[in-house]
């Protein structure tokens, strides 16, 4: 396979990233890139999941673990995502609340990386988001003890059917209660990096590192620098 994979090459032809386009704090440009990815997904379809977020944690043995979820909010406090508190990521974040995340848009030759702390969201924040989910997704959150061993697909579908009968779809956001062990996390970033692909692998990398308390929108909290590609 190495002989085949080694010849797969794309000469990235992105528009790049210059310091004069990068504010003193990372949030404005991160938000602009996310909005551009969402718009491109709607217009061209070549960004199928513009909010797909790779989330890396560390298990009890110090082994890295990564999975892809959906980023469901982004504000000055950081990006947020949701899932089972007793899932692998939930247990890992409870034991070691440090995380690295990445948004990647290959067709746009862009990526965003963040790393820092993971802050569990309040039940009020989780409830507010849970109520916006489609009925089927809310049922699925009850039916699936995430990351636990599963005998077969039929067992999953039976559990879903049982929950669907218990909480039928009434068209109300309140027809399915919030599962007690379903929650969310916010990434409290210490480091943010934007990557823009350029020709001949001369990519642009701009990094913001935290130097003081403050939000992603506060320039005084960040030091910006360029890195070798």
The 8 nearest C-alpha neighbors of each residue, nearest first, counted from 0:
[[1, 3, 2, 4, 5, 6, 7, 8],
 [2, 0, 4, 3, 5, 6, 7, 8],
 [1, 3, 0, 5, 4, 6, 7, 8],
 [4, 2, 0, 1, 5, 6, 7, 8],
 [5, 3, 1, 7, 6, 2, 0, 8],
 [4, 6, 2, 3, 7, 1, 8, 0],
 [5, 7, 4, 3, 8, 2, 1, 9],
 [8, 6, 4, 5, 9, 3, 2, 1],
 [9, 7, 6, 10, 5, 4, 11, 3],
 [8, 10, 11, 7, 12, 198, 6, 199],
 [11, 9, 198, 12, 199, 8, 200, 197],
 [12, 10, 197, 198, 196, 9, 13, 108],
 [11, 13, 197, 198, 10, 196, 14, 108],
 [14, 12, 108, 196, 15, 197, 11, 195],
 [13, 15, 12, 16, 197, 195, 196, 108],
 [16, 14, 195, 13, 203, 197, 196, 17],
 [15, 17, 203, 195, 18, 14, 20, 204],
 [18, 16, 19, 20, 21, 15, 203, 205],
 [17, 19, 21, 20, 16, 205, 22, 225],
 [18, 20, 17, 21, 22, 16, 23, 205],
 [21, 19, 18, 17, 22, 16, 28, 23],
 [20, 22, 18, 19, 23, 28, 17, 25],
 [23, 21, 24, 25, 20, 27, 28, 19],
 [22, 24, 218, 21, 25, 223, 221, 222],
 [23, 25, 218, 216, 22, 217, 215, 26],
 [26, 24, 27, 215, 28, 29, 22, 216],
 [25, 27, 215, 29, 216, 28, 30, 24],
 [28, 26, 30, 29, 25, 31, 216, 22],
 [27, 29, 31, 30, 26, 25, 32, 21],
 [30, 28, 26, 32, 31, 27, 25, 33],
 [29, 31, 33, 27, 28, 32, 26, 34],
 [32, 30, 28, 34, 29, 33, 35, 27],
 [31, 33, 35, 29, 34, 30, 28, 36],
 [34, 32, 36, 30, 35, 31, 37, 29],
 [33, 35, 37, 31, 36, 32, 38, 30],
 [34, 36, 32, 38, 33, 37, 39, 31],
 [37, 35, 39, 33, 34, 38, 49, 40],
 [36, 38, 34, 40, 49, 35, 39, 33],
 [39, 37, 35, 41, 40, 36, 34, 42],
 [40, 38, 42, 36, 41, 37, 43, 35],
 [39, 41, 44, 46, 37, 38, 43, 42],
 [40, 42, 38, 39, 44, 43, 37, 46],
 [41, 43, 39, 40, 44, 38, 45, 37],
 [44, 42, 45, 40, 39, 41, 46, 38],
 [43, 45, 40, 46, 41, 47, 42, 39],
 [44, 46, 43, 47, 40, 106, 39, 42],
 [45, 47, 40, 44, 49, 48, 104, 39],
 [46, 48, 45, 44, 40, 49, 41, 51],
 [49, 47, 51, 50, 46, 40, 69, 37],
 [50, 48, 37, 36, 46, 51, 47, 40],
 [49, 51, 70, 69, 48, 52, 102, 33],
 [52, 50, 69, 48, 49, 68, 70, 102],
 [51, 53, 102, 68, 67, 69, 101, 70],
 [52, 54, 67, 101, 100, 66, 68, 102],
 [53, 55, 100, 65, 66, 99, 67, 52],
 [56, 54, 65, 99, 64, 98, 100, 53],
 [55, 57, 64, 98, 63, 65, 91, 54],
 [58, 56, 63, 62, 61, 64, 91, 59],
 [59, 57, 61, 62, 60, 91, 63, 56],
 [58, 60, 61, 57, 91, 62, 94, 95],
 [61, 59, 58, 62, 57, 63, 91, 64],
 [60, 62, 58, 57, 59, 63, 56, 64],
 [61, 63, 58, 57, 60, 64, 59, 56],
 [64, 62, 57, 56, 58, 61, 55, 65],
 [63, 65, 56, 55, 57, 62, 58, 66],
 [66, 64, 55, 54, 56, 53, 63, 67],
 [65, 67, 54, 53, 68, 55, 64, 52],
 [68, 66, 53, 52, 54, 51, 69, 65],
 [67, 69, 52, 51, 53, 70, 66, 80],
 [70, 68, 51, 52, 50, 71, 80, 67],
 [69, 71, 80, 50, 79, 52, 72, 51],
 [70, 72, 80, 79, 69, 73, 78, 50],
 [73, 71, 79, 78, 70, 74, 80, 77],
 [72, 74, 78, 77, 79, 75, 71, 30],
 [73, 75, 76, 77, 78, 72, 26, 215],
 [74, 76, 215, 214, 216, 77, 26, 73],
 [77, 75, 74, 214, 215, 187, 78, 73],
 [76, 78, 186, 74, 75, 187, 73, 185],
 [79, 77, 73, 72, 186, 185, 70, 74],
 [80, 78, 185, 72, 184, 71, 70, 186],
 [79, 81, 70, 71, 183, 184, 69, 185],
 [82, 80, 183, 182, 184, 79, 83, 71],
 [83, 81, 182, 181, 183, 84, 80, 86],
 [82, 84, 181, 86, 85, 182, 180, 145],
 [83, 85, 89, 180, 181, 86, 182, 82],
 [86, 84, 89, 83, 90, 87, 180, 145],
 [87, 85, 89, 145, 83, 146, 88, 84],
 [86, 88, 90, 89, 146, 91, 85, 145],
 [87, 89, 91, 86, 90, 92, 56, 84],
 [90, 88, 84, 86, 92, 85, 87, 91],
 [91, 89, 93, 87, 88, 92, 85, 86],
 [90, 92, 88, 94, 93, 58, 89, 95],
 [91, 93, 96, 95, 89, 94, 90, 88],
 [92, 94, 90, 91, 95, 96, 89, 84],
 [95, 93, 91, 92, 90, 96, 59, 58],
 [94, 96, 92, 97, 93, 91, 57, 56],
 [97, 95, 92, 117, 116, 93, 94, 98],
 [98, 96, 116, 117, 95, 115, 92, 56],
 [97, 99, 56, 114, 115, 55, 116, 117],
 [98, 100, 114, 55, 113, 54, 115, 56],
 [101, 99, 54, 53, 113, 112, 55, 114],
 [100, 102, 112, 53, 111, 52, 103, 113],
 [101, 103, 111, 52, 110, 51, 112, 53],
 [102, 104, 110, 105, 109, 101, 111, 51],
 [103, 105, 109, 107, 106, 110, 108, 46],
 [106, 104, 108, 107, 103, 109, 110, 46],
 [105, 107, 108, 104, 45, 46, 109, 13],
 [106, 108, 105, 109, 104, 13, 36, 46],
 [109, 107, 196, 105, 13, 106, 195, 104],
 [110, 108, 195, 104, 107, 194, 103, 196],
 [109, 111, 103, 194, 102, 193, 104, 112],
 [112, 110, 193, 102, 101, 192, 194, 103],
 [113, 111, 101, 192, 191, 100, 193, 102],
 [114, 112, 191, 100, 190, 99, 188, 101],
 [113, 115, 99, 188, 190, 98, 189, 100],
 [114, 116, 188, 189, 187, 98, 97, 186],
 [115, 117, 97, 187, 96, 186, 98, 188],
 [116, 118, 186, 96, 97, 185, 187, 98],
 [117, 119, 185, 184, 120, 116, 186, 187],
 [120, 118, 184, 183, 185, 117, 121, 182],
 [121, 119, 184, 183, 124, 118, 125, 185],
 [120, 122, 124, 123, 125, 119, 183, 182],
 [121, 123, 125, 124, 126, 120, 182, 127],
 [122, 124, 126, 121, 125, 127, 120, 128],
 [125, 123, 127, 121, 122, 126, 120, 128],
 [124, 126, 122, 128, 127, 123, 182, 129],
 [127, 125, 129, 123, 128, 124, 122, 130],
 [128, 126, 124, 125, 130, 129, 123, 131],
 [127, 129, 125, 131, 130, 126, 124, 132],
 [130, 128, 126, 131, 132, 127, 125, 177],
 [129, 131, 172, 128, 132, 127, 126, 173],
 [132, 130, 128, 129, 133, 172, 127, 134],
 [131, 133, 129, 130, 136, 137, 134, 128],
 [134, 132, 136, 135, 137, 131, 130, 172],
 [133, 135, 137, 136, 138, 132, 168, 175],
 [136, 134, 138, 137, 133, 139, 132, 163],
 [135, 137, 139, 133, 138, 134, 132, 140],
 [136, 138, 134, 140, 139, 135, 132, 133],
 [139, 137, 135, 141, 136, 140, 162, 163],
 [138, 140, 136, 142, 141, 137, 143, 135],
 [139, 141, 137, 138, 142, 143, 136, 178],
 [142, 140, 139, 138, 143, 178, 137, 162],
 [141, 143, 139, 159, 158, 140, 162, 138],
 [142, 144, 145, 141, 140, 139, 155, 158],
 [145, 143, 147, 146, 142, 86, 141, 83],
 [144, 146, 86, 143, 147, 83, 85, 87],
 [147, 145, 86, 87, 144, 148, 85, 143],
 [146, 148, 145, 144, 149, 86, 143, 87],
 [149, 147, 146, 150, 145, 144, 151, 143],
 [150, 148, 151, 147, 154, 155, 152, 146],
 [151, 149, 148, 154, 152, 153, 155, 147],
 [150, 152, 153, 154, 149, 155, 156, 148],
 [151, 153, 155, 154, 156, 150, 149, 157],
 [154, 152, 156, 155, 151, 157, 150, 158],
 [155, 153, 157, 152, 156, 151, 158, 150],
 [156, 154, 158, 152, 153, 157, 159, 151],
 [155, 157, 159, 153, 158, 154, 160, 152],
 [156, 158, 160, 154, 159, 155, 153, 161],
 [159, 157, 161, 155, 142, 156, 160, 154],
 [158, 160, 156, 142, 162, 157, 161, 163],
 [161, 159, 163, 157, 158, 162, 156, 164],
 [160, 162, 158, 164, 163, 159, 157, 165],
 [163, 161, 165, 159, 164, 160, 166, 138],
 [164, 162, 160, 166, 165, 161, 167, 159],
 [165, 163, 161, 162, 167, 166, 160, 159],
 [164, 166, 162, 163, 167, 161, 160, 175],
 [165, 167, 163, 164, 175, 162, 174, 168],
 [168, 166, 163, 164, 169, 165, 174, 175],
 [167, 169, 170, 134, 174, 166, 171, 163],
 [170, 168, 171, 167, 174, 172, 166, 173],
 [169, 171, 168, 172, 174, 134, 173, 167],
 [170, 172, 173, 169, 174, 168, 175, 134],
 [173, 171, 130, 174, 131, 170, 175, 134],
 [174, 172, 171, 175, 176, 130, 170, 169],
 [173, 175, 171, 172, 169, 166, 176, 168],
 [174, 176, 173, 166, 137, 177, 138, 172],
 [177, 175, 178, 173, 174, 137, 166, 130],
 [176, 178, 179, 126, 175, 129, 181, 137],
 [179, 177, 181, 180, 141, 176, 140, 182],
 [178, 180, 181, 177, 182, 176, 84, 141],
 [181, 179, 84, 178, 83, 182, 85, 177],
 [182, 180, 83, 178, 84, 179, 82, 177],
 [183, 181, 82, 81, 125, 84, 83, 180],
 [182, 184, 81, 120, 80, 119, 82, 125],
 [185, 183, 119, 120, 118, 79, 80, 117],
 [184, 186, 79, 118, 117, 78, 77, 187],
 [185, 187, 117, 77, 78, 188, 116, 79],
 [188, 186, 116, 115, 77, 117, 185, 76],
 [187, 189, 115, 114, 190, 186, 113, 116],
 [188, 190, 115, 209, 208, 114, 187, 191],
 [189, 191, 208, 188, 114, 113, 207, 209],
 [192, 190, 113, 207, 112, 206, 208, 188],
 [191, 193, 206, 112, 205, 111, 207, 113],
 [192, 194, 111, 205, 204, 110, 206, 112],
 [193, 195, 204, 110, 109, 203, 111, 192],
 [196, 194, 109, 203, 15, 108, 202, 16],
 [195, 197, 202, 108, 11, 13, 109, 15],
 [198, 196, 202, 11, 12, 201, 13, 200],
 [197, 199, 11, 200, 10, 12, 201, 196],
 [200, 198, 201, 10, 197, 11, 202, 12],
 [201, 199, 202, 198, 197, 196, 11, 228],
 [202, 200, 199, 197, 198, 228, 203, 196],
 [201, 203, 197, 196, 228, 200, 195, 204],
 [202, 204, 195, 194, 16, 15, 228, 196],
 [205, 203, 194, 226, 193, 225, 228, 202],
 [204, 206, 225, 193, 192, 224, 226, 203],
 [205, 207, 192, 224, 223, 191, 225, 208],
 [206, 208, 223, 191, 222, 190, 221, 192],
 [209, 207, 190, 222, 221, 189, 210, 206],
 [208, 210, 221, 189, 220, 211, 190, 222],
 [209, 211, 221, 220, 208, 222, 212, 219],
 [212, 210, 220, 209, 213, 221, 219, 222],
 [213, 211, 220, 210, 214, 209, 219, 221],
 [214, 212, 220, 217, 211, 215, 219, 216],
 [213, 215, 75, 216, 217, 76, 220, 212],
 [214, 216, 75, 26, 217, 25, 24, 76],
 [215, 217, 26, 24, 214, 75, 218, 25],
 [216, 218, 214, 219, 24, 220, 215, 213],
 [219, 217, 24, 23, 220, 221, 216, 22],
 [218, 220, 217, 221, 211, 213, 23, 24],
 [219, 221, 211, 213, 218, 210, 209, 212],
 [222, 220, 209, 210, 208, 218, 219, 207],
 [221, 223, 208, 207, 209, 210, 224, 220],
 [222, 224, 207, 206, 221, 208, 23, 205],
 [225, 223, 206, 205, 207, 226, 222, 208],
 [224, 226, 205, 204, 206, 227, 223, 203],
 [227, 225, 204, 228, 205, 224, 206, 203],
 [226, 228, 225, 204, 203, 202, 201, 205],
 [227, 202, 201, 226, 204, 203, 200, 194]]
